[in-house]
């Protein structure tokens, strides 16, 4: 069966346009409710969180109605980070968790992510079963079995305490001035609270959501606001989260930006030294820099690569027994603490390194020299397939031939947006730019 609804990270699209309509959300929730509530016994539960998009109200209510119609009780968490939903799904013994978010996308997009009872994102097989139910007629429950909805106020406090518990026992952030950029998103209350309770002087930006400003000029995909705040306030570090707080970028005291590869390298090396790195390996995607792989090898640490998507990273971690993985984009998964990427927890690991070593952020945020890399995004119209065009395939073949033994080329279609992503790595920057331009232009012409 071909998946039509689910992409690499749940269901996503423009709000009030298929598939992100209230009707689709209701039917999808009913299908998921039927999938997880396979018997008529009482006590089946779903937890639903969301970020700060205006359309979240519509999607949240539609999901609630769908789940209630199949006899599931609904617990509404309100705006919380995506990793909080994974955590609370498991700790509250829920059958399923749902996060309403389009992550780093602009406000006019929205999405739906599902978590299983173990707090992990659903497998491809589970998503396909839900799609099959969605496509058919979902059996609704009897009137006396319709579920009940309840909004709880303790979700934020539970997540705050869980996040603080990942910081080294007895250590504090006293004396550190920290800029935290919450992207006007889901962590606008939790992240500043955690840092303040651990003793930091907190300068919070991106903490005034209005339903339309999520990720707009702030957050991990627009880190310049945090760079400016770090330099203006003389802060020791800046931490940028995205709209649902599952990814991070680090700003050092000089205003330099460190991506997920640098952060994963730092954590992997520290955990390997302390004996905490299970399997002696880091799991990352094909997008991670070749420089990271080479540097890890010099530290005696293996790098296992997966397809793009933090869900595939987590799958490889679980299958191989590893406890650290992530993406260059800033999804850092630490399975000892969370079931999915958590930007705040990754930031706390970096802060722990600063506290325990006494080193500045700039000394810790550049653990390896990256191989020159170019990433270009080419937008195309819905319904088109530019990678299937002969001229594009020819350009890709020529590019791969020119890079043979000198670098690597990765072309892929985004699973969350109508984009073709062109990534090129090569030590020769002239060759690097030539290949990136040639392939990108071929895709543009086809699109």
C-alpha positions as CSV (number, residue, x, y, z in Angstrom):
1,X,0.0,0.0,0.0
2,X,1.3,3.5,-0.9
3,X,1.2,6.1,1.9
4,X,-0.8,9.2,0.8
5,X,-1.2,11.0,4.2
6,X,1.9,10.3,6.1
7,X,5.3,11.8,5.2
8,X,8.6,11.4,6.9
9,X,7.3,13.0,10.1
10,X,3.5,12.6,10.4
11,X,0.9,14.4,8.3
12,X,1.7,18.0,7.3
13,X,0.4,20.7,4.9
14,X,-1.2,24.1,4.7
15,X,-3.8,24.7,7.3
16,X,-7.4,24.5,6.1
17,X,-6.2,22.8,2.9
18,X,-6.2,19.1,2.4
19,X,-4.8,17.2,4.3
20,X,-4.7,19.7,7.1
21,X,-8.5,20.3,7.3
22,X,-10.7,19.8,10.3
23,X,-12.6,17.1,8.4
24,X,-9.4,15.1,7.7
25,X,-8.2,15.6,11.2
26,X,-11.5,14.2,12.6
27,X,-11.4,11.2,10.3
28,X,-7.7,10.5,11.0
29,X,-8.3,10.6,14.7
30,X,-11.2,8.2,14.4
31,X,-9.0,5.9,12.4
32,X,-6.2,6.1,14.9
33,X,-8.7,5.7,17.7
34,X,-10.0,2.5,16.2
35,X,-6.5,1.3,15.6
36,X,-5.4,1.8,19.2
37,X,-8.7,0.9,20.8
38,X,-9.1,-2.6,19.4
39,X,-11.6,-3.8,22.1
40,X,-14.6,-2.3,23.8
41,X,-13.0,-2.2,27.3
42,X,-13.1,1.2,29.1
43,X,-10.0,3.3,30.0
44,X,-8.4,3.9,26.6
45,X,-6.7,7.3,26.6
46,X,-5.0,9.7,24.2
47,X,-3.0,12.8,25.1
48,X,-2.9,15.7,22.6
49,X,-0.4,18.6,22.7
50,X,0.1,21.4,20.2
51,X,2.4,24.4,19.4
52,X,1.2,28.0,19.2
53,X,-0.3,28.2,15.6
54,X,-3.7,29.7,15.3
55,X,-4.8,26.7,13.3
56,X,-3.9,24.5,16.3
57,X,-7.3,25.3,17.9
58,X,-9.1,23.9,14.9
59,X,-7.0,20.8,14.5
60,X,-7.0,20.0,18.2
61,X,-10.8,20.2,18.5
62,X,-11.3,18.1,15.3
63,X,-8.9,15.4,16.7
64,X,-10.7,15.4,20.0
65,X,-14.0,14.8,18.3
66,X,-12.6,12.0,16.2
67,X,-11.0,10.2,19.2
68,X,-14.1,10.6,21.4
69,X,-16.3,9.1,18.7
70,X,-14.4,5.8,18.9
71,X,-14.6,5.7,22.7
72,X,-11.1,7.1,23.5
73,X,-10.8,9.5,26.5
74,X,-8.8,12.6,25.6
75,X,-6.3,14.5,27.7
76,X,-5.5,18.0,26.4
77,X,-2.1,19.3,27.3
78,X,-2.2,22.7,25.6
79,X,1.0,24.2,24.1
80,X,3.9,21.9,25.0
81,X,7.1,20.8,23.3
82,X,6.9,17.7,21.0
83,X,9.2,15.7,23.3
84,X,6.8,16.4,26.2
85,X,4.0,14.6,24.4
86,X,6.2,11.5,23.9
87,X,7.1,11.6,27.6
88,X,3.6,12.1,28.8
89,X,2.1,9.5,26.5
90,X,4.3,6.9,28.2
91,X,4.1,8.2,31.8
92,X,0.3,8.7,31.7
93,X,-0.2,5.1,30.3
94,X,-1.9,6.5,27.3
95,X,-2.6,4.3,24.2
96,X,-1.5,7.1,21.8
97,X,-0.1,10.6,21.9
98,X,-0.6,13.3,19.3
99,X,1.3,16.5,18.7
100,X,-0.3,19.2,16.5
101,X,2.7,21.0,14.9
102,X,4.5,21.8,11.7
103,X,7.7,22.1,13.6
104,X,10.0,24.7,11.9
105,X,7.5,25.6,9.1
106,X,5.7,29.0,9.0
107,X,2.4,29.6,10.8
108,X,0.2,28.9,7.8
109,X,1.3,25.2,7.9
110,X,0.4,22.6,10.5
111,X,0.8,18.9,11.0
112,X,-0.1,15.9,13.1
113,X,2.5,13.6,14.7
114,X,1.5,10.3,16.4
115,X,3.3,8.6,19.3
116,X,2.6,5.0,20.4
117,X,2.1,3.9,24.0
118,X,5.8,3.6,24.5
119,X,6.3,7.3,23.7
120,X,8.0,6.6,20.4
121,X,6.8,7.8,17.0
122,X,4.8,5.2,15.0
123,X,6.4,2.8,12.6
124,X,5.7,2.9,8.9
125,X,3.6,-0.3,9.3
126,X,1.3,1.3,11.9
127,X,0.9,4.5,9.8
128,X,-0.1,2.4,6.8
129,X,-2.7,0.5,8.9
130,X,-4.2,3.8,10.1
131,X,-4.3,5.1,6.5
132,X,-6.2,1.9,5.5
133,X,-8.7,2.6,8.3
134,X,-8.9,6.2,7.2
135,X,-9.7,5.2,3.7
136,X,-12.6,3.0,4.7
137,X,-15.6,3.3,7.1
138,X,-14.5,3.6,10.7
139,X,-16.7,1.8,13.2
140,X,-17.9,4.4,15.7
141,X,-18.7,3.4,19.3
142,X,-22.1,3.2,20.9
143,X,-23.5,6.4,22.4
144,X,-22.9,5.2,26.0
145,X,-19.2,4.5,25.1
146,X,-18.3,8.0,23.7
147,X,-15.2,9.2,25.4
148,X,-14.6,12.2,27.7
149,X,-12.2,15.1,27.2
150,X,-10.2,16.7,30.0
151,X,-7.7,19.6,29.9
152,X,-4.8,19.3,32.5
153,X,-2.7,22.1,33.8
154,X,0.2,20.0,35.1
155,X,1.8,19.1,31.7
156,X,4.3,22.0,31.7
157,X,5.3,21.3,35.3
158,X,5.9,17.6,34.6
159,X,8.1,18.4,31.6
160,X,10.0,21.0,33.5
161,X,10.9,18.6,36.3
162,X,11.8,15.8,33.8
163,X,14.1,18.2,31.9
164,X,15.9,19.4,35.0
165,X,16.5,15.8,36.1
166,X,18.7,15.3,33.0
167,X,21.2,17.9,34.3
168,X,24.1,16.5,36.4
169,X,23.1,16.1,40.1
170,X,24.4,18.9,42.3
171,X,25.4,21.1,39.4
172,X,23.9,24.6,38.7
173,X,24.1,27.3,36.1
174,X,24.9,30.1,38.5
175,X,27.0,32.8,36.8
176,X,26.0,31.9,33.3
177,X,24.0,34.3,31.2
178,X,21.9,32.4,28.7
179,X,19.9,33.7,25.7
180,X,17.0,31.3,25.0
181,X,15.1,31.7,21.7
182,X,11.8,29.8,21.8
183,X,10.7,30.7,18.3
184,X,7.4,32.0,19.6
185,X,6.6,28.3,19.8
186,X,5.7,25.4,22.1
187,X,8.6,25.9,24.5
188,X,7.9,29.6,25.3
189,X,7.0,28.8,28.9
190,X,9.0,25.6,29.6
191,X,12.5,26.4,28.4
192,X,13.0,29.7,30.2
193,X,11.6,28.1,33.4
194,X,14.0,25.2,33.3
195,X,17.0,27.4,32.8
196,X,15.9,29.9,35.5
197,X,15.3,27.1,38.0
198,X,18.8,25.7,37.4
199,X,20.3,29.1,38.3
200,X,21.0,30.8,35.0
201,X,20.5,34.5,34.2
202,X,17.9,34.1,31.4
203,X,17.4,36.4,28.5
204,X,14.3,35.0,26.7
205,X,13.3,36.0,23.2
206,X,10.7,34.5,20.9
207,X,8.4,34.1,23.9
208,X,5.4,36.2,22.7
209,X,3.4,33.9,20.5
210,X,0.3,35.4,18.8
211,X,-0.7,32.5,16.6
212,X,1.0,33.9,13.5
213,X,4.6,34.6,14.5
214,X,5.9,31.1,15.2
215,X,9.4,30.7,13.6
216,X,9.1,34.2,12.1
217,X,12.5,35.8,12.3
218,X,13.4,33.7,15.4
219,X,14.3,30.2,16.3
220,X,16.8,27.6,15.1
221,X,16.0,28.3,11.5
222,X,16.4,32.0,11.9
223,X,19.2,32.3,14.5
224,X,20.3,35.9,13.8
225,X,17.9,37.3,16.4
226,X,19.6,35.1,19.0
227,X,23.1,36.0,17.7
228,X,22.2,39.7,18.1
229,X,20.9,39.1,21.6
230,X,24.0,37.2,22.7
231,X,26.3,40.0,21.5
232,X,24.0,42.8,22.8
233,X,23.8,41.3,26.3
234,X,27.3,39.8,26.5
235,X,25.7,36.4,27.1
236,X,27.8,33.2,27.6
237,X,25.6,31.2,25.2
238,X,22.5,31.3,23.0
239,X,20.2,28.4,22.6
240,X,17.8,28.4,19.7
241,X,14.8,26.1,19.5
242,X,12.3,25.6,16.7
243,X,8.5,25.9,16.8
244,X,7.9,22.6,18.6
245,X,11.3,22.5,20.4
246,X,12.6,19.3,19.1
247,X,15.6,20.8,17.4
248,X,18.4,23.2,18.5
249,X,21.2,25.5,17.3
250,X,23.9,26.8,19.6
251,X,25.3,30.3,19.6
252,X,28.7,30.8,21.3
253,X,29.6,34.0,23.1
254,X,31.2,35.4,19.9
255,X,28.0,35.0,17.9
256,X,29.1,32.0,15.9
257,X,26.4,29.3,15.2
258,X,27.0,25.6,15.8
259,X,24.8,23.0,14.2
260,X,23.6,19.6,15.3
261,X,26.7,17.9,14.0
262,X,29.0,19.8,16.3
263,X,26.7,19.3,19.2
264,X,26.4,15.5,18.5
265,X,30.2,15.3,18.2
266,X,30.7,17.0,21.6
267,X,28.1,14.8,23.4
268,X,29.4,11.6,21.8
269,X,33.0,12.3,22.8
270,X,32.0,13.2,26.4
271,X,29.8,10.2,26.8
272,X,32.4,7.9,25.3
273,X,35.0,9.2,27.8
274,X,32.6,8.7,30.7
275,X,31.5,5.2,29.5
276,X,27.9,6.4,28.9
277,X,27.9,6.0,25.1
278,X,26.2,2.7,24.4
279,X,27.6,0.7,21.5
280,X,30.5,3.1,21.1
281,X,28.6,4.8,18.2
282,X,26.6,7.8,17.1
283,X,23.6,7.4,14.8
284,X,23.1,10.2,12.3
285,X,21.6,10.7,8.8
286,X,23.2,10.8,5.4
287,X,23.1,14.6,5.7
288,X,25.7,14.8,8.5
289,X,29.0,16.2,7.5
290,X,31.9,14.0,6.4
291,X,34.1,15.9,8.8
292,X,32.1,14.6,11.7
293,X,32.5,11.0,10.5
294,X,36.2,11.5,10.1
295,X,36.6,13.1,13.5
296,X,34.6,10.5,15.3
297,X,36.7,7.8,13.7
298,X,39.8,9.5,15.3
299,X,38.1,9.2,18.7
300,X,37.3,5.5,18.2
301,X,33.6,6.2,17.8
302,X,31.6,4.7,14.9
303,X,29.0,6.6,12.9
304,X,26.0,4.8,11.7
305,X,24.0,6.6,9.0
306,X,20.3,6.4,8.2
307,X,17.8,8.0,5.9
308,X,16.8,11.6,6.7
309,X,14.2,11.9,9.5
310,X,14.7,11.6,13.2
311,X,12.2,8.7,13.2
312,X,14.7,6.6,11.2
313,X,17.5,7.7,13.5
314,X,15.5,6.5,16.5
315,X,14.6,3.2,14.8
316,X,18.3,2.5,14.1
317,X,19.2,3.4,17.7
318,X,16.6,1.0,19.1
319,X,17.6,-1.8,16.8
320,X,21.3,-1.4,17.6
321,X,21.0,-0.6,21.3
322,X,22.5,2.9,20.9
323,X,21.6,5.9,23.1
324,X,22.7,8.9,21.0
325,X,21.7,10.0,17.6
326,X,20.4,12.9,15.6
327,X,20.5,15.2,12.6
328,X,22.6,18.0,11.4
329,X,19.5,20.2,11.5
330,X,19.5,20.0,15.3
331,X,17.3,17.0,16.2
332,X,19.3,15.4,19.0
333,X,17.9,12.2,20.4
334,X,19.2,10.9,23.7
335,X,17.2,7.8,24.5
336,X,18.3,7.7,28.1
337,X,16.2,10.8,28.6
338,X,13.6,11.1,25.8
339,X,11.9,9.1,23.0
340,X,12.4,11.8,20.3
341,X,14.5,14.8,19.6
342,X,14.6,17.4,22.4
343,X,16.3,20.7,21.8
344,X,16.2,21.8,25.4
345,X,17.7,18.6,26.7
346,X,20.5,18.8,24.1
347,X,21.1,22.4,25.2
348,X,21.4,21.3,28.8
349,X,24.0,18.7,27.8
350,X,26.0,21.5,26.3
351,X,25.6,23.7,29.4
352,X,26.7,20.8,31.5
353,X,29.9,20.6,29.5
354,X,30.5,24.3,30.1
355,X,29.9,23.9,33.9
356,X,32.0,20.8,34.3
357,X,35.0,21.9,32.1
358,X,34.9,25.6,32.8
359,X,35.4,26.2,29.1
360,X,33.6,28.8,27.0
361,X,30.9,28.0,24.5
362,X,33.3,28.9,21.7
363,X,35.8,26.3,22.9
364,X,33.2,23.5,23.0
365,X,31.1,24.3,19.9
366,X,33.7,23.6,17.3
367,X,34.9,20.0,17.9
368,X,35.7,19.2,14.3
369,X,36.5,21.0,11.1
370,X,33.6,20.4,8.7
371,X,34.1,19.4,5.1
372,X,32.9,22.2,2.8
373,X,29.2,21.5,2.2
374,X,26.4,23.2,0.3
375,X,22.7,22.7,0.7
376,X,20.3,24.1,-1.7
377,X,16.5,23.8,-1.7
378,X,14.5,24.0,-4.9
379,X,10.8,24.4,-4.6
380,X,8.4,22.8,-7.1
381,X,4.7,22.7,-7.8
382,X,2.5,20.1,-6.1
383,X,2.0,17.1,-8.3
384,X,5.3,17.4,-10.2
385,X,8.2,14.9,-10.0
386,X,11.3,16.8,-11.1
387,X,13.7,14.0,-10.1
388,X,12.1,11.8,-12.7
389,X,12.9,14.2,-15.6
390,X,15.6,12.9,-17.9
391,X,17.6,16.1,-17.9
392,X,17.7,16.1,-14.1
393,X,18.8,12.4,-14.0
394,X,21.5,13.2,-16.6
395,X,22.8,16.2,-14.5
396,X,22.9,14.0,-11.4
397,X,24.9,11.3,-13.2
398,X,27.4,13.8,-14.5
399,X,27.8,15.4,-11.1
400,X,28.4,12.0,-9.4
401,X,31.0,11.2,-12.0
402,X,32.8,14.5,-11.4
403,X,32.8,13.9,-7.6
404,X,34.0,10.3,-7.8
405,X,36.5,9.9,-5.0
406,X,36.4,13.7,-4.2
407,X,33.2,14.2,-2.4
408,X,29.5,13.2,-2.3
409,X,26.2,14.3,-3.7
410,X,22.8,13.7,-2.0
411,X,19.5,14.5,-3.8
412,X,16.2,13.9,-2.0
413,X,12.7,15.1,-2.0
414,X,11.6,16.7,1.3
415,X,9.1,14.6,3.2
416,X,7.4,17.7,4.7
417,X,7.5,20.4,2.0
418,X,7.4,20.5,-1.8
419,X,11.2,20.9,-2.0
420,X,14.1,19.1,-3.7
421,X,17.1,19.2,-1.4
422,X,20.5,19.2,-3.1
423,X,23.5,18.6,-0.8
424,X,27.1,18.5,-2.0
425,X,30.3,17.9,-0.1
426,X,33.8,18.3,-1.5
427,X,37.2,19.6,-0.3
428,X,37.5,21.5,-3.6
429,X,35.2,24.5,-3.2
430,X,35.2,25.4,-6.9
431,X,34.0,21.9,-7.7
432,X,31.6,22.0,-4.8
433,X,29.9,25.1,-6.1
434,X,29.9,24.1,-9.7
435,X,28.2,20.8,-8.9
436,X,25.6,22.4,-6.6
437,X,24.8,25.1,-9.2
438,X,24.5,22.7,-12.1
439,X,22.3,20.2,-10.3
440,X,20.1,22.9,-8.7
441,X,19.6,24.6,-12.0
442,X,18.6,21.4,-13.7
443,X,16.0,20.8,-11.0
444,X,14.8,24.4,-11.3
445,X,14.4,24.1,-15.1
446,X,12.4,20.8,-14.6
447,X,10.3,22.3,-11.9
